[in-house]
Amino acid sequence: MFSEASHENFVPLLFDVPSRSFSSSSLLVLKNIKVQHFSQLLYVFDGRFSQLHTLIIDLINNVLSTDLIENKCFVLSCAWEISHYKELLLPLIYRMSNIEKLGLYLTIYVNDKFIDGNDLKKNIINRLPQLNVFTLDIRSLTFINNQIEKKKGQCHVFSYPSEMPYYQKITNNFPGGLYQYVRFISLYDEYSFEHEFFIKISQLFPFMEKLSLINHQSQKHKQSYKSINDNYNSTIVKYNYLITLDIEEVHDDYIEEFLFNTKTYFHNNILIYINYKSLERVTHNFTRDVTRINCAKINEIFLFGKKNYSNSLRDYFSCAIIH
């Protein structure tokens, strides 16, 4: 299954089949492994890779696991929220007493206390005497209850620069930086995203290919876009590498933000996820000129909501595959 080699090997997916023929006696590095849950990691550590010292895992799901052996490099990422930080993740890390390089890129639900710098120092850094490189992007979430509504609180700690291909749930408070390795981002906030925020995002993530947005609040400064003297707010946001746009769960203002050619520029062959009624409103029943140029660049649409599409839709997106 593997070539006998002492350098990096690429494995797109580790299946849940513990065959001993899936082995190597000289493999040192495993990168880009995707697993459904923690239990599949056990197959890597059951002796089939006796010389393995570096492992980079992309976790898709999570369940509790048991004994793992030591290795010198371990990187764990998951695009979805996980839990059991104290019950699962910390015991896993403690079984790697000789680890020298650790990377954690996770969103974790916690019950009472956020995972902050003090927690990481106490529960990870001080427990790993050989650790000399620790890269991280950890977002801890907890539910905050009040008499009006139930909300999420979060604490975000991260190292910079990041080499991960995705960055999740960016808010208005995002501190900045340059993220040249990131290809997928998601944006979420309970407060509105203004036009200047999208200018900032396009500059911080210059090679972004996929963008997902959730925001149900109307923009507050739409009128400023109409001023010919306001050069900053009239700047067109450029997404030079964008190929997928998910704006299904948004206020109509953000559909205008992306479909108005006076606000946003992107290349051809865009895949978009969007609510049908919202698209119908913003395009004025598929007749609006200011949305026509960007809509002509869309070659595939996944529509949500109403399924009885009008002929105007098909004429407006004449070159697009409509689902």
C-alpha positions, 0 to 999 in steps of 0.5 A: 500500500505504501512505498518504502521511503524515508520522506513524505508520503501522501494518503488521501483517506485512511479507511476503517479497515485494519488490514496488516497489509496496510503497513510500512517498516521504513515510513517516517512521515504521514501527511494529509491523512483524513479520518472519520473519527479518533478511533481510526487513529489507532490503526496508525499506532498499532505497530504497522508503521514502526518508524513513524515519527511525524503524523498530520491528521485531518479529523472529520468526526470524533469519538473517544479513543484509547492507547496511542504511542508516542511520536515526535510530530502531531498535527490535528485539524477539524473543520467541524466543532468537536467536544470532549477537550478534557476527556478526549483531546488532552489524554490523547496528547499526553500519550505522546510524551516525546512530541517535539512539534504539535499543531492543533486547529480545532473548534471545541465546545466547552462547558464552563471555561474557555481554552485560553493562553493560561489553559494551554500553558497549564494543560499542554505546554507544561505537560510536554517537556520536549515540545519546541514548536506549537502552532494552533488555531483553537476556538472554544465555544460555550452557550451563554443563557440570559432571560432573552435568548440563548447565545454562544460565547467564544474565545479564539487563540491562534498562532501566526502565520497559519499554514492551514487551508481553511479559516472558520467563522471570521467575525468583525473583530478579526485582527488581520494578518496575511493568510496566503495558504488559506483557500476556504473561509467562512464568515459569521457575526451577529453584527452587520458586515460592512463593505469595508470588511469585505475589502479587508477580507479579500486582502487578508486572504488573497488566494481564497477559493471558497467563501461561506457567509452567514449574517442576517443583519442589514448593512448600516452604511449602504448609502455611503456606497452611492457617494462618488466622493467616498473612494474607500467605500466605493472600492470594488472588492476583487476575488481573483481566485474565488470559485465557490460562494455560499450566501444561502443564509444571509440578509439581502444586503449581502447578496447585493454586496456580491452580485452588484458589479459596482461592489464586487468583481470575480472571474467566470465559472462561479458556483453559488448557493443561494435562496431563490426568493432572495435572489428573485428580490435582489435581481428585481425578478431577474431584470436588474442591470446592476446584477447582470454582469456578475450573474453572467459569470455564474455557471452553476447555481444551487437554489434553496426554497421555492422550486417552481422557477420562472422562465425569467430565471432561466433567461437571466442565467442562460449559461448556468446549470440550475439545481 
